[in-house]
Amino acid sequence: MQRSRGQILWLHSKRVSIPEIKAVTDFLRTTISTLIRAYNEGGAAAAVDRRRWNRAAAALNPEQRLV
């Protein structure tokens, strides 16, 4: 899971409101809501960025992902 997506889910778990999450992460409200819904329905695997054009390197290495 990408760092910013993880941040959104972490903030949501701390009961931070969606407008506050939007201000911190600069994601659209609909993107935040969709991510939270996907995570609630399918867990961490559902929160992964699956866009075909996303060729960015992972923000975390495999060891950091286990923490």
N, C-alpha and C positions, 0 to 999 in steps of 0.2 A: 504494500500500500504506500502511496506517495506521502511525503511528509505533510503537505498542506491538507490533504484529505484526512490524514490521521489527526491533524490539529483540529479540524472541524469536528470530527467525532469526539475528540477529547473534550473540547469546549462544550459541546452539546451534553456530554455526560456530566459535566460540572454545572449543568443547568444555566448555561449562558444562552441568552436569547438569540434567535436567528438574526435580527438586525445588528446585534453586537458582534456576532460571528462574522457577518458580512463586512462590518467596518474593519475588523482585524485582518481578515484573510483576503478581502477584495474579490471574493467569489460572488456570483449572482445569487439572489435569494432562491430562485428556482433550482439552481445547481446544488445549493446547500440542502434544501428540502429533499431533492431527489436522492442525494447521497445518503442522508440520514434514513430515508425510507428504504433504500436498497440495503443498507447495513442492518437495519432492524429485521428485514425479511430474509436476508441471505448471509449475514455475517461478514467477516472481513473479506472473504473472496468476492463478494458482490460489490465491495467498495473500491476495487482496483480500476484504474483508468484503462479502459480497453479500446480507446480510440486507435484506429489503424495508423494514423499519421503521427502518433506520439512516439517519437524515436529518442526522446531524452533519456539520458542515463539515469539509473535509479539513484534517488537521493540518499538512500541508506545502503550500506553493504550488507551481505548476508548475516554477519555477526550482529550488526546493529538491529536488524529486523527481529532477532530473537528476544530482545530485551523487552 
